[in-house]
Each structure stands twice: as C-alpha cells, then as structure tokens.
Amino acid sequence: MTTEVTAEATFAAWLDRFTSALAAADATGTAALLARDCWWRDLLAITWDLGTYRGRGNVAAMLGEHLTPESFTNVTMTTEFGPRFQGDDMVEGFLTFETPLGYGRAAVRLRPENGEWAAWTVMTELDDLRGHERRIGPHRSKGPRHQASRTGNWRDEREEHVRYEHTDPDVVVIGAGQGGLAVAANLGLMGVDTLILEKSERVGDGWRKRYHSLVLHDPVWADALPYMPYPESWPVYCPKDKIADWFESYAAAMELNVWTSAEMTGSSYDEATGRWTLRVSRPGGERVLHPRDVILATGAAGEPNVPDVPGRDLFQGVSYHSSRHDDASRWAGRKAVVVGACNSGHDIAQDLYEAGADVTLVQRSSTHIISQEHGIPAIFGSNFVEGGPPTKYADLLAAGTPWPLVLEMAKEGVKETARKDADLLARLDAAGFQRNDGPDGTGLMGYALAYGGGYYIDVGASGLIADGKIKLAQGSGLAAFTPDGIRLEDGRTLQADLVVLATGYRNMRETARRLFGDEVADRLPLVLGIGEDGEIGGLYRRTGHPAFWYMGGPLAWVRIYSKHLALQITAKHAEIQPE
C-alpha cells in the first residue's frame, strides 16, 4: 500500500471519478468526492478571485455558481513528482488542466473516509493566461534580431526603454523590495510594461542599510525569488548584505525597469481615463508618469509606528525607530535602551550588546518565543527543507494549505516546539520574561498573519536575557523621556545614551494614505488578518480601487502570489472579462 505505484493508482482512480464529475458540471457529485471536512482553495482558476471554501456544502455552493463543462478540461495527473504517500493515510498529487482563460495547476491531498479515498484539500490555480503566457520555457524570447535596420544593441535598447522619455509604463510599482521585484518580474514576463520606483540609491538597500548583524530568519529553501533559484552553496540563513546584492542581480538578470533615488511626490487618479498622474522626484528633476495601475510594494508591515512620547525633545541622547538602526559599534561602552521585545527589539538588543553597549530591553507585553533550531522546522515542516519537494511543487503544497488550516495545524507545532525549547523557555521564565503561545495558541503564524509581528525567533538574544547580559525591564511601557533617559509607566527610570523604539509598524493602508491621500486610502482594506473568505486582507487581489493594488509579505509569499496579482492586472489590460 505504501509503494509509489500504489499511490499513483490510488490517485488515478480518484481522479477518473473527479474528472467525470467536473466534465458533467456536477457540483454535488464533485463535492461528494471530497472529505466531509474538506477544503477547496481557488486562486483565479474558477472564481476569478482568491477564496477558501470549507466543507462539502460550501464547496458545492461555490461549484454550483461557477462550474460549467468548460471550467476544467484536459485534466491530467502530473507524474514528475508524485503522486506519493505521506504516511499510510494520505496521498499527495498534482494536476494540470485548462480553463476558458488559460492553463492551470492543482494540488490535491487524499485521505481515507468510510472505506473510500476522498479529497481532504484541493487547490486550483490559474498558472498562465491564454495569449499572455509568461515568456519562460517554450515561450521564452529568441533574443535580439540581428538586422541591419537596428540602430543599437540590447544594452542600448534597455537603457532607452527604462528612461521612458516618450512613453509611459503600464504599471508603476512603489518599492524594490522582494514584493516589488517579484510582481514586476511576473508582469514583465506577461508582456505588461512595468516600472519600479525605489527611493534608495540601489536595489537591495532596504536590506543593505539595516543593522550590521542582520540575518534572514527564514531558511533558504523557502526564500528564492521567482524564476531564479539560489546556487546550491547558498547559506541556510542569508546575511542581509548578501540578499541585498542578490536583489540587485535579480533586477538586472530579469531585465526589470527600475528608477533608483526616485520618490513619488504627488498623485491623482482620473476615473474617466483610468490613468494615474504620478509626480516623481529624481536626481535629474521631476518626471510625470501616467500609468494605468499602481502597486504599493513598500512592505506589508507599513509605516514605522513611532509613539508620541512626552519629553522626547528634552532627551539629550539619541532616539530613533528600529527601522533606522544601522551601526551599533558607536555605542560601545554606553547605555542603550530598546523599547519593544519582538524580533527587531531582540535583534537590535543583541547587536548592541555584541558591540559592547550596556543594554536594557523594555518588554511592554508578552512575546511568543521559538528557537530557530526547533521552531523553523516546525513551521516549514517537510515542505521547505533540504531534499524536500522541488520549489514549484513545494509552492503548490503551501498554497494548497489554506490559511485557516495553517493556523489549525500550527497549534500542535507550537506545543511540540515548546517541548523541545523547554530549557530555554524555563530560563526566560526565571528571568521574568513574559511569554505567550500566540493568538489562540497559533504561535508565530498567528501573529504573522494577523499583525506581521509579535514574536521572536531566537538566534541568541534569549540566552543573553536569561543570563542577565541583556537587562530586562519587564511589564511596563514607556511613559516619557527624561533629559538623561526614559521613565516607565510604573515610575522606574532608566538612564540611556541611546533609545531605540522597536515599537512595530502601522498598517500598510497608512502608507497608502501618506502617499496617495485619504480619497484613495479610504477605499482600501486593511492589510493582513484572515477574512471570512479565508484569505489575507488586502494582499494579491482587488482592493476596492480599480487601479490600486497591494503587494507584500515574506519571500515565500511573494514568490507564490505575485503571479496571481500579475495575472489579474494582465487580464485587466487585455480587457479580458472573466465571467
């Protein structure tokens, strides 16, 4: 029962019945092939939206509304990777299919129910839009045509194009971080002319200019940008300067159009023409652009949250938000206070301690703590690991686990990680550090999906706190600055030469408000949080404004979902109206 042939035969037998029900547009019959507590997640393949449906009744209702005999044709089992058993009670398999709009893929997990194999999770996604297929593989460009009529080579034409002296881009992306690069790459491959505006001097400066010791917390297997895998020698946890340089190389290799040192200074949208007017400040002067769409890709965390604390103007030392922390070495031998005890607060406190500063961490509320050693494997499981599934299948499996199910499954991982981290957590408890298990016991994933923060992945700071090397001022917030430090809400005072406000970020909608004004921002949803449809608020889909889109999230998210955002914009520009 556990051989690969049996897994393939099991999956094929179920698929025969599934394909027949789809071809007959039999919504009830299709749903009957699913487990009672099933999940179907659709990413543009049938509903032309991102949505999650739980239980046979909800799936049948969705299919009843959208399913036609043409919805899924040429349904074919993929045998390149799987079908395969996961234990004795689950079979994972992959499909390809066609829809009226293009070409799709699916990930399916089967499990036994009442003596039959039934689908527990189904994920269907549109992979390519017919007539606008991404220029990869068999659709790739043949390269420059060597004809006498050409006046320049490839570089000449690239430099001329990116100047946009006589044309406007179809789409302008604000921000050249991972989200902006990923969505611009997908749009470019679909034939949509896209320009990225980056206010820093170089692509990658969002990482490059951060504090000296910063290292990514997510592992290499989850962190590639689309279409360019890392070399096999790439470290498991990448230093910030290395990832910054990779971003710069990626932009060049993928032929992305980027203006650096470019900042948008004004905008307006004309509902009648469907065009934006964007004023952009550059070193050579102001430019005005008229794209059809704008994508805000400045990060899902949004604006730095800088609390209005009395007395800050009287403080004789230096204070700044954690987003501005760079070089800790100048604080050697001096007193530093870090207000906030999540990832940035811990990392910066450790950075200052290792540079020789006398550091106190102010913990205002409890924090979820996991070790990198045990917590990261629990979060990524067998999907993003050495020797795990190839990225394109790992991504399908990740997308095929709806966010509400991710949260349900996270609870056991939180418990297991806490058991493995018991010694470290006990030492933190003894030091008076306050911990929690995340929203409703969902740990890091619960915090990440709801707020984008609220946790710490330990890479050394927890041990320093437990040993008293980083002092802890626990359970009281910042009440006021004093000339020589800060006063906490409980009346305690802390002397400081430096105060770092690791106080988090405001919602991305507030970045939109600052850049585009209330008229635009008031039409937009909040970013993050899981909605009633089971999807992340705001990201990767229509926002309520016809020409404004959000892009953000960690590298794994943007690699997977930048394609879906690009498909929606490409269809809009091609005037394809899905039913």
BANUNU-206694 format. One record per residue (C-alpha): residue in one letter; residue number from 0; x, y, z. Coordinates in steps of 0.02 Angstrom, whole numbers, always signed. Layout:
a / NUM / X / Y / Z
...
END
This chain:
m / 0 / +0 / +0 / +0
t / 1 / +147 / +114 / +27
t / 2 / +232 / +93 / -142
e / 3 / +241 / +236 / -266
v / 4 / +143 / +132 / -395
t / 5 / +0 / +107 / -272
a / 6 / -3 / +293 / -231
e / 7 / -15 / +332 / -416
a / 8 / -151 / +202 / -443
t / 9 / -249 / +267 / -293
f / 10 / -238 / +445 / -355
a / 11 / -281 / +397 / -534
a / 12 / -437 / +302 / -481
w / 13 / -500 / +451 / -383
l / 14 / -454 / +569 / -525
d / 15 / -558 / +470 / -651
r / 16 / -714 / +499 / -547
f / 17 / -667 / +681 / -511
t / 18 / -637 / +720 / -696
s / 19 / -804 / +642 / -746
a / 20 / -898 / +746 / -617
l / 21 / -811 / +906 / -675
a / 22 / -847 / +870 / -858
a / 23 / -1031 / +847 / -817
a / 24 / -1030 / +1011 / -717
d / 25 / -1099 / +907 / -574
a / 26 / -1066 / +1017 / -422
t / 27 / -1146 / +896 / -300
g / 28 / -1059 / +744 / -374
t / 29 / -891 / +834 / -371
a / 30 / -914 / +884 / -189
a / 31 / -960 / +703 / -146
l / 32 / -782 / +653 / -194
l / 33 / -715 / +764 / -56
a / 34 / -699 / +727 / +129
r / 35 / -837 / +793 / +239
d / 36 / -717 / +915 / +322
c / 37 / -637 / +964 / +157
w / 38 / -552 / +1123 / +98
w / 39 / -554 / +1193 / -79
r / 40 / -447 / +1345 / -113
d / 41 / -466 / +1430 / -281
l / 42 / -338 / +1554 / -346
l / 43 / -418 / +1628 / -503
a / 44 / -448 / +1461 / -589
i / 45 / -637 / +1453 / -572
t / 46 / -696 / +1601 / -468
w / 47 / -576 / +1734 / -535
d / 48 / -535 / +1778 / -355
l / 49 / -437 / +1710 / -209
g / 50 / -551 / +1614 / -93
t / 51 / -560 / +1467 / +27
y / 52 / -714 / +1354 / +49
r / 53 / -729 / +1230 / +191
g / 54 / -846 / +1081 / +197
r / 55 / -942 / +993 / +59
g / 56 / -1090 / +1111 / +69
n / 57 / -987 / +1269 / +43
v / 58 / -885 / +1188 / -96
a / 59 / -1043 / +1127 / -184
a / 60 / -1116 / +1303 / -173
m / 61 / -959 / +1379 / -250
l / 62 / -955 / +1249 / -388
g / 63 / -1141 / +1269 / -418
e / 64 / -1113 / +1453 / -450
h / 65 / -960 / +1438 / -562
l / 66 / -940 / +1262 / -632
t / 67 / -978 / +1231 / -816
p / 68 / -924 / +1087 / -930
e / 69 / -786 / +1201 / -996
s / 70 / -719 / +1254 / -825
f / 71 / -590 / +1113 / -816
t / 72 / -535 / +1024 / -974
n / 73 / -384 / +916 / -1017
v / 74 / -364 / +871 / -833
t / 75 / -202 / +772 / -819
m / 76 / -111 / +694 / -673
t / 77 / +68 / +756 / -652
t / 78 / +193 / +614 / -627
e / 79 / +354 / +714 / -618
f / 80 / +341 / +724 / -429
g / 81 / +213 / +605 / -355
p / 82 / +80 / +553 / -326
r / 83 / +157 / +497 / -163
f / 84 / +105 / +434 / +6
q / 85 / +130 / +543 / +159
g / 86 / +121 / +409 / +291
d / 87 / -9 / +272 / +263
d / 88 / -162 / +383 / +266
m / 89 / -130 / +524 / +143
v / 90 / -88 / +535 / -43
e / 91 / -24 / +697 / -119
g / 92 / -40 / +727 / -304
f / 93 / -36 / +865 / -434
l / 94 / -139 / +904 / -588
t / 95 / -133 / +1015 / -740
f / 96 / -288 / +1073 / -831
e / 97 / -357 / +1205 / -947
t / 98 / -491 / +1334 / -916
p / 99 / -580 / +1454 / -1035
l / 100 / -449 / +1585 / -986
g / 101 / -290 / +1484 / -988
y / 102 / -190 / +1348 / -905
g / 103 / -198 / +1291 / -725
r / 104 / -121 / +1180 / -594
a / 105 / -193 / +1093 / -441
a / 106 / -130 / +1011 / -283
v / 107 / -238 / +877 / -202
r / 108 / -222 / +780 / -39
l / 109 / -324 / +620 / -24
r / 110 / -363 / +527 / +136
p / 111 / -473 / +376 / +176
e / 112 / -652 / +408 / +230
n / 113 / -785 / +273 / +251
g / 114 / -680 / +148 / +152
e / 115 / -651 / +266 / +5
w / 116 / -515 / +389 / -40
a / 117 / -582 / +566 / -33
a / 118 / -500 / +735 / -61
w / 119 / -461 / +824 / +101
t / 120 / -383 / +979 / +18
v / 121 / -397 / +1040 / -161
m / 122 / -308 / +1194 / -227
t / 123 / -340 / +1255 / -405
e / 124 / -243 / +1399 / -479
l / 125 / -230 / +1488 / -645
d / 126 / -48 / +1473 / -699
d / 127 / -48 / +1562 / -866
l / 128 / -169 / +1673 / -961
r / 129 / -201 / +1612 / -1138
g / 130 / -121 / +1730 / -1263
h / 131 / -17 / +1811 / -1125
e / 132 / +86 / +1661 / -1071
r / 133 / +240 / +1705 / -969
r / 134 / +394 / +1711 / -1079
i / 135 / +478 / +1562 / -996
g / 136 / +521 / +1388 / -1059
p / 137 / +446 / +1359 / -1231
h / 138 / +381 / +1539 / -1234
r / 139 / +548 / +1622 / -1200
s / 140 / +616 / +1758 / -1313
k / 141 / +733 / +1710 / -1454
g / 142 / +840 / +1861 / -1413
p / 143 / +886 / +2015 / -1515
r / 144 / +859 / +2002 / -1703
h / 145 / +1022 / +2038 / -1795
q / 146 / +958 / +2150 / -1934
a / 147 / +1043 / +2294 / -2023
s / 148 / +897 / +2409 / -1983
r / 149 / +934 / +2402 / -1796
t / 150 / +1024 / +2555 / -1731
g / 151 / +1084 / +2487 / -1564
n / 152 / +1117 / +2329 / -1468
w / 153 / +1022 / +2252 / -1322
r / 154 / +1100 / +2368 / -1193
d / 155 / +1061 / +2523 / -1296
e / 156 / +880 / +2472 / -1311
r / 157 / +866 / +2430 / -1125
e / 158 / +938 / +2599 / -1074
e / 159 / +824 / +2691 / -1194
h / 160 / +670 / +2598 / -1135
v / 161 / +699 / +2623 / -949
r / 162 / +714 / +2811 / -974
y / 163 / +529 / +2819 / -1026
e / 164 / +560 / +2983 / -1116
h / 165 / +422 / +2961 / -1243
t / 166 / +313 / +2825 / -1165
d / 167 / +227 / +2784 / -1002
p / 168 / +238 / +2619 / -911
d / 169 / +77 / +2518 / -898
v / 170 / +109 / +2489 / -712
v / 171 / +211 / +2580 / -581
v / 172 / +270 / +2482 / -429
i / 173 / +317 / +2580 / -274
g / 174 / +462 / +2491 / -190
a / 175 / +601 / +2374 / -249
g / 176 / +595 / +2251 / -105
q / 177 / +552 / +2068 / -131
g / 178 / +369 / +2105 / -166
g / 179 / +403 / +2239 / -295
l / 180 / +536 / +2137 / -384
a / 181 / +430 / +1979 / -389
v / 182 / +272 / +2060 / -457
a / 183 / +371 / +2164 / -584
a / 184 / +457 / +2005 / -645
n / 185 / +291 / +1918 / -672
l / 186 / +211 / +2068 / -757
g / 187 / +360 / +2088 / -872
l / 188 / +353 / +1904 / -922
m / 189 / +168 / +1927 / -962
g / 190 / +207 / +2074 / -1076
v / 191 / +150 / +2214 / -959
d / 192 / +272 / +2360 / -961
t / 193 / +314 / +2392 / -778
l / 194 / +423 / +2523 / -693
i / 195 / +483 / +2509 / -512
l / 196 / +514 / +2667 / -411
e / 197 / +641 / +2643 / -271
k / 198 / +683 / +2791 / -158
s / 199 / +853 / +2720 / -106
e / 200 / +1011 / +2734 / -208
r / 201 / +1021 / +2548 / -251
v / 202 / +906 / +2400 / -269
g / 203 / +926 / +2299 / -109
d / 204 / +956 / +2449 / +5
g / 205 / +801 / +2401 / +105
w / 206 / +910 / +2259 / +171
r / 207 / +1083 / +2330 / +142
k / 208 / +1058 / +2483 / +252
r / 209 / +987 / +2391 / +401
y / 210 / +1087 / +2347 / +556
h / 211 / +1256 / +2267 / +532
s / 212 / +1221 / +2093 / +602
l / 213 / +1051 / +2061 / +522
v / 214 / +1023 / +1887 / +452
l / 215 / +862 / +1819 / +375
h / 216 / +762 / +1709 / +493
d / 217 / +680 / +1602 / +358
p / 218 / +779 / +1459 / +277
v / 219 / +849 / +1460 / +101
w / 220 / +726 / +1329 / +36
a / 221 / +581 / +1450 / +62
d / 222 / +666 / +1611 / +11
a / 223 / +702 / +1611 / -176
l / 224 / +629 / +1745 / -288
p / 225 / +528 / +1679 / -436
y / 226 / +621 / +1608 / -587
m / 227 / +797 / +1622 / -510
p / 228 / +843 / +1484 / -385
y / 229 / +991 / +1513 / -272
p / 230 / +1157 / +1422 / -301
e / 231 / +1167 / +1259 / -204
s / 232 / +1302 / +1337 / -95
w / 233 / +1184 / +1473 / -31
p / 234 / +1182 / +1479 / +160
v / 235 / +1030 / +1415 / +252
y / 236 / +1007 / +1586 / +335
c / 237 / +1065 / +1726 / +224
p / 238 / +1158 / +1883 / +285
k / 239 / +1070 / +2045 / +241
d / 240 / +1207 / +2113 / +127
k / 241 / +1211 / +1952 / +28
i / 242 / +1023 / +1956 / -1
a / 243 / +1035 / +2141 / -46
d / 244 / +1164 / +2105 / -180
w / 245 / +1058 / +1960 / -243
f / 246 / +908 / +2076 / -263
e / 247 / +1015 / +2193 / -367
s / 248 / +1075 / +2049 / -475
y / 249 / +896 / +1986 / -491
a / 250 / +834 / +2153 / -557
a / 251 / +971 / +2153 / -688
a / 252 / +951 / +1970 / -739
m / 253 / +761 / +1982 / -753
e / 254 / +776 / +2146 / -852
l / 255 / +668 / +2242 / -731
n / 256 / +644 / +2427 / -761
v / 257 / +696 / +2519 / -603
w / 258 / +721 / +2701 / -560
t / 259 / +825 / +2716 / -402
s / 260 / +835 / +2877 / -299
a / 261 / +657 / +2904 / -360
e / 262 / +520 / +2959 / -242
m / 263 / +338 / +2991 / -283
t / 264 / +291 / +3166 / -225
g / 265 / +110 / +3178 / -285
s / 266 / -28 / +3079 / -367
s / 267 / -205 / +3087 / -434
y / 268 / -318 / +2965 / -523
d / 269 / -436 / +3004 / -667
e / 270 / -587 / +2890 / -660
a / 271 / -638 / +2939 / -836
t / 272 / -474 / +2893 / -921
g / 273 / -422 / +2757 / -799
r / 274 / -250 / +2835 / -783
w / 275 / -144 / +2896 / -639
t / 276 / -41 / +3054 / -639
l / 277 / +113 / +3025 / -534
r / 278 / +243 / +3157 / -497
v / 279 / +413 / +3079 / -467
s / 280 / +567 / +3166 / -396
r / 281 / +732 / +3106 / -469
p / 282 / +911 / +3172 / -462
g / 283 / +888 / +3245 / -637
g / 284 / +725 / +3333 / -593
e / 285 / +540 / +3294 / -583
r / 286 / +454 / +3174 / -702
v / 287 / +268 / +3146 / -728
l / 288 / +202 / +2972 / -768
h / 289 / +30 / +2912 / -820
p / 290 / +17 / +2725 / -785
r / 291 / -144 / +2626 / -786
d / 292 / -108 / +2540 / -620
v / 293 / -7 / +2568 / -463
i / 294 / +57 / +2431 / -347
l / 295 / +110 / +2480 / -172
a / 296 / +252 / +2362 / -126
t / 297 / +333 / +2450 / +20
g / 298 / +307 / +2303 / +139
a / 299 / +156 / +2227 / +223
a / 300 / +210 / +2298 / +392
g / 301 / +184 / +2477 / +331
e / 302 / +234 / +2639 / +416
p / 303 / +350 / +2640 / +566
n / 304 / +245 / +2659 / +723
v / 305 / +331 / +2798 / +819
p / 306 / +235 / +2835 / +980
d / 307 / +211 / +3016 / +1030
v / 308 / +303 / +3010 / +1197
p / 309 / +315 / +3168 / +1302
g / 310 / +486 / +3244 / +1329
r / 311 / +573 / +3171 / +1178
d / 312 / +634 / +3344 / +1128
l / 313 / +717 / +3361 / +1301
f / 314 / +813 / +3197 / +1288
q / 315 / +999 / +3236 / +1275
g / 316 / +1043 / +3069 / +1195
v / 317 / +992 / +2991 / +1029
s / 318 / +825 / +2909 / +994
y / 319 / +756 / +2830 / +837
h / 320 / +637 / +2695 / +773
s / 321 / +709 / +2521 / +749
s / 322 / +694 / +2540 / +559
r / 323 / +835 / +2668 / +567
h / 324 / +958 / +2562 / +667
d / 325 / +1118 / +2527 / +572
d / 326 / +1289 / +2534 / +657
a / 327 / +1297 / +2476 / +839
s / 328 / +1485 / +2498 / +857
r / 329 / +1475 / +2682 / +903
w / 330 / +1377 / +2637 / +1060
a / 331 / +1514 / +2529 / +1137
g / 332 / +1533 / +2568 / +1323
r / 333 / +1372 / +2671 / +1326
k / 334 / +1197 / +2640 / +1391
a / 335 / +1063 / +2586 / +1268
v / 336 / +879 / +2552 / +1299
v / 337 / +775 / +2456 / +1172
v / 338 / +587 / +2478 / +1193
g / 339 / +495 / +2327 / +1121
a / 340 / +528 / +2142 / +1135
c / 341 / +486 / +2061 / +968
n / 342 / +604 / +2014 / +826
s / 343 / +677 / +2187 / +793
g / 344 / +693 / +2229 / +977
h / 345 / +784 / +2067 / +1017
d / 346 / +897 / +2077 / +864
i / 347 / +946 / +2257 / +898
a / 348 / +974 / +2225 / +1083
q / 349 / +1089 / +2080 / +1038
d / 350 / +1177 / +2186 / +906
l / 351 / +1209 / +2324 / +1034
y / 352 / +1266 / +2202 / +1168
e / 353 / +1389 / +2118 / +1049
a / 354 / +1457 / +2291 / +1004
g / 355 / +1496 / +2323 / +1188
a / 356 / +1346 / +2426 / +1243
d / 357 / +1259 / +2413 / +1412
v / 358 / +1085 / +2359 / +1351
t / 359 / +915 / +2355 / +1433
l / 360 / +765 / +2281 / +1342
v / 361 / +596 / +2352 / +1391
q / 362 / +460 / +2221 / +1371
r / 363 / +290 / +2305 / +1365
s / 364 / +185 / +2147 / +1337
s / 365 / +212 / +1960 / +1319
t / 366 / +304 / +1889 / +1169
h / 367 / +297 / +1721 / +1079
i / 368 / +470 / +1642 / +1080
i / 369 / +535 / +1499 / +974
s / 370 / +713 / +1443 / +939
q / 371 / +775 / +1446 / +761
e / 372 / +837 / +1267 / +786
h / 373 / +668 / +1192 / +830
g / 374 / +539 / +1324 / +781
i / 375 / +583 / +1347 / +598
p / 376 / +573 / +1160 / +555
a / 377 / +405 / +1152 / +644
i / 378 / +338 / +1297 / +539
f / 379 / +403 / +1239 / +371
g / 380 / +385 / +1052 / +402
s / 381 / +440 / +933 / +265
n / 382 / +398 / +1057 / +126
f / 383 / +541 / +1183 / +128
v / 384 / +690 / +1077 / +185
e / 385 / +849 / +1003 / +114
g / 386 / +797 / +863 / -2
g / 387 / +614 / +917 / +4
p / 388 / +498 / +942 / -145
p / 389 / +561 / +1049 / -291
t / 390 / +510 / +1229 / -263
k / 391 / +369 / +1228 / -391
y / 392 / +286 / +1082 / -301
a / 393 / +328 / +1146 / -127
d / 394 / +240 / +1307 / -175
l / 395 / +87 / +1211 / -236
l / 396 / +79 / +1116 / -72
a / 397 / +99 / +1278 / +26
a / 398 / -37 / +1365 / -74
g / 399 / -142 / +1207 / -56
t / 400 / -146 / +1228 / +132
p / 401 / -274 / +1367 / +161
w / 402 / -228 / +1497 / +290
p / 403 / -361 / +1444 / +417
l / 404 / -295 / +1265 / +405
v / 405 / -117 / +1330 / +425
l / 406 / -171 / +1408 / +589
e / 407 / -259 / +1250 / +648
m / 408 / -106 / +1144 / +608
a / 409 / +11 / +1271 / +691
k / 410 / -59 / +1235 / +863
e / 411 / +21 / +1064 / +878
g / 412 / +185 / +1134 / +810
v / 413 / +182 / +1268 / +945
k / 414 / +164 / +1134 / +1080
e / 415 / +299 / +1024 / +1006
t / 416 / +421 / +1169 / +986
a / 417 / +390 / +1222 / +1167
r / 418 / +432 / +1045 / +1224
k / 419 / +596 / +1049 / +1129
d / 420 / +635 / +1227 / +1187
a / 421 / +587 / +1188 / +1368
d / 422 / +757 / +1227 / +1444
l / 423 / +773 / +1395 / +1357
l / 424 / +593 / +1444 / +1399
a / 425 / +616 / +1394 / +1581
r / 426 / +769 / +1506 / +1592
l / 427 / +671 / +1651 / +1518
d / 428 / +530 / +1622 / +1640
a / 429 / +653 / +1626 / +1783
a / 430 / +719 / +1794 / +1720
g / 431 / +541 / +1864 / +1724
f / 432 / +517 / +1870 / +1536
q / 433 / +333 / +1857 / +1489
r / 434 / +288 / +1733 / +1352
n / 435 / +133 / +1677 / +1259
d / 436 / +81 / +1544 / +1133
g / 437 / +17 / +1665 / +1002
p / 438 / -165 / +1707 / +959
d / 439 / -270 / +1558 / +1014
g / 440 / -112 / +1452 / +1028
t / 441 / -62 / +1476 / +845
g / 442 / +111 / +1543 / +883
l / 443 / +216 / +1635 / +754
m / 444 / +96 / +1601 / +610
g / 445 / -50 / +1675 / +705
y / 446 / +48 / +1833 / +741
a / 447 / +123 / +1844 / +566
l / 448 / -45 / +1828 / +479
a / 449 / -135 / +1946 / +596
y / 450 / -5 / +2079 / +632
g / 451 / +158 / +2042 / +543
g / 452 / +247 / +2038 / +713
g / 453 / +230 / +1994 / +896
y / 454 / +358 / +1854 / +906
y / 455 / +544 / +1821 / +916
i / 456 / +642 / +1683 / +829
d / 457 / +788 / +1658 / +947
v / 458 / +961 / +1673 / +871
g / 459 / +1048 / +1713 / +1034
a / 460 / +961 / +1858 / +1121
s / 461 / +851 / +1747 / +1229
g / 462 / +1004 / +1666 / +1307
l / 463 / +1080 / +1837 / +1340
i / 464 / +919 / +1892 / +1426
a / 465 / +909 / +1732 / +1528
d / 466 / +1091 / +1756 / +1584
g / 467 / +1061 / +1939 / +1629
k / 468 / +1184 / +2002 / +1499
i / 469 / +1043 / +2098 / +1418
k / 470 / +948 / +2177 / +1562
l / 471 / +759 / +2162 / +1565
a / 472 / +635 / +2297 / +1615
q / 473 / +477 / +2196 / +1605
g / 474 / +292 / +2233 / +1607
s / 475 / +288 / +2422 / +1590
g / 476 / +279 / +2537 / +1441
l / 477 / +369 / +2699 / +1402
a / 478 / +286 / +2847 / +1489
a / 479 / +406 / +2989 / +1449
f / 480 / +581 / +3038 / +1400
t / 481 / +690 / +3123 / +1529
p / 482 / +845 / +3227 / +1491
d / 483 / +957 / +3076 / +1529
g / 484 / +845 / +2928 / +1483
i / 485 / +666 / +2869 / +1498
r / 486 / +532 / +2848 / +1629
l / 487 / +422 / +2693 / +1625
e / 488 / +237 / +2690 / +1664
d / 489 / +270 / +2613 / +1835
g / 490 / +383 / +2758 / +1881
r / 491 / +551 / +2673 / +1856
t / 492 / +684 / +2774 / +1766
l / 493 / +819 / +2707 / +1652
q / 494 / +973 / +2806 / +1603
a / 495 / +1016 / +2799 / +1418
d / 496 / +1129 / +2873 / +1288
l / 497 / +1025 / +2786 / +1154
v / 498 / +841 / +2740 / +1150
v / 499 / +782 / +2627 / +1009
l / 500 / +594 / +2620 / +983
a / 501 / +563 / +2443 / +922
t / 502 / +378 / +2484 / +926
g / 503 / +323 / +2400 / +766
y / 504 / +234 / +2464 / +613
r / 505 / +65 / +2534 / +568
n / 506 / -45 / +2453 / +437
m / 507 / +7 / +2464 / +255
r / 508 / -152 / +2562 / +220
e / 509 / -72 / +2707 / +314
t / 510 / +72 / +2706 / +191
a / 511 / -57 / +2720 / +54
r / 512 / -137 / +2864 / +148
r / 513 / +28 / +2957 / +162
l / 514 / +73 / +2932 / -21
f / 515 / -97 / +2940 / -106
g / 516 / -209 / +3033 / +15
d / 517 / -371 / +2997 / +105
e / 518 / -477 / +2984 / -52
v / 519 / -379 / +2830 / -108
a / 520 / -341 / +2756 / +63
d / 521 / -522 / +2762 / +121
r / 522 / -569 / +2643 / -21
l / 523 / -438 / +2514 / +29
p / 524 / -447 / +2369 / +151
l / 525 / -328 / +2342 / +295
v / 526 / -181 / +2230 / +255
l / 527 / -158 / +2066 / +349
g / 528 / -282 / +1970 / +454
i / 529 / -379 / +1821 / +387
g / 530 / -550 / +1869 / +320
e / 531 / -711 / +1769 / +315
d / 532 / -659 / +1706 / +143
g / 533 / -503 / +1628 / +220
e / 534 / -382 / +1745 / +131
i / 535 / -258 / +1876 / +190
g / 536 / -333 / +2050 / +199
g / 537 / -288 / +2164 / +54
l / 538 / -144 / +2070 / -25
y / 539 / -130 / +1996 / -201
r / 540 / -307 / +2040 / -259
r / 541 / -428 / +2182 / -299
t / 542 / -431 / +2314 / -163
g / 543 / -588 / +2417 / -194
h / 544 / -494 / +2544 / -300
p / 545 / -496 / +2496 / -485
a / 546 / -312 / +2536 / -514
f / 547 / -227 / +2513 / -346
w / 548 / -152 / +2351 / -281
y / 549 / -53 / +2294 / -128
m / 550 / +100 / +2182 / -136
g / 551 / +197 / +2122 / +15
g / 552 / +247 / +1983 / +132
p / 553 / +398 / +1871 / +160
l / 554 / +492 / +1797 / +15
a / 555 / +394 / +1635 / +7
w / 556 / +228 / +1727 / -1
v / 557 / +280 / +1848 / -137
r / 558 / +358 / +1710 / -242
i / 559 / +193 / +1614 / -241
y / 560 / +64 / +1754 / -251
s / 561 / +150 / +1885 / -360
k / 562 / +97 / +1781 / -509
h / 563 / -86 / +1788 / -460
l / 564 / -81 / +1977 / -439
a / 565 / +6 / +1995 / -608
l / 566 / -125 / +1884 / -692
q / 567 / -266 / +1996 / -632
i / 568 / -180 / +2154 / -695
t / 569 / -134 / +2073 / -861
a / 570 / -314 / +2019 / -888
k / 571 / -374 / +2195 / -848
h / 572 / -255 / +2273 / -975
a / 573 / -302 / +2144 / -1106
e / 574 / -486 / +2185 / -1073
i / 575 / -522 / +2004 / -1029
q / 576 / -682 / +1999 / -929
p / 577 / -695 / +1835 / -833
e / 578 / -873 / +1779 / -802
END
